[in-house]
Amino acid sequence: MELITEVGLDRVRIAEIARRVDMSSGQVMYYFASKEQILLETLAWRERAETVQRQAEMPEAPAGWPRLRLFVDLYLPTDLNDPVWIMWMEAWARAPHSKEVTDFLDELMLPWRDDLAEIVEQGISVGSFERPRSAEGFSTRFCALLDGLAIFRLRQNPELLSSELVDMAMLTARAELGPSAVTSGGWPGVGAGPDACGRGRGQT
């Protein structure tokens, strides 16, 4: 993973991958048919690990806005060199030319969308959220928004703080899920400190 994030997949040599894992090039190619497969399998491995971590952390935050904010915090890149996001961008660049890659990446996104749909339902059940027209549709739209915000920071506007991206996302969530009135403390879920979401990740 480090090699891919350091130089990009196109510049990675199988021989260097083999050297780093103490294998021969032939052994690497026995398990992986191409560098693209190495990228996708590495990304899938990291996503599985993040799913386990996320699903362990989510219950620590109160249902509703704090839990949604934690989800957003975990979704967005931690910094400009976030290795998982670099791998996602490498994979996305190959998706337009391969339905197999597109389907593979869509499958990787399902746990994120499912977790978000569950957060919405939990928020509705405790009275924090209004029900959107479609919780599943909201999950797709909101994850797409988070992808766009992440790429905007990583590729176009690196001076943006992670906390600013989180606030942008929460404002959009407020438009679909929040009550019509603004609370005395501001928009629900915006400007909340680490205590509100259970941890202070993303405040770079």
Secondary structure, 3 states (H helix, E strand, C coil): CHHHHHHCHHHCCHHHHHHHCCCCHHHHHHHCCCHHHHHHHHHHHHHHHHHHHHHHHHHHCCCCHHHHHHHHHHHCCCCCCCHHHHHHHHHHHHHHHCHHHHHHHHHHHHHHHHHHHHHHHHHHHCCCCCCCCCHHHHHHHHHHHHHHHHHHHHHHCCCCCHHHHHHHHHHHHHHHHCCCCCECCECCCCCCCHHHHCCCCCCC
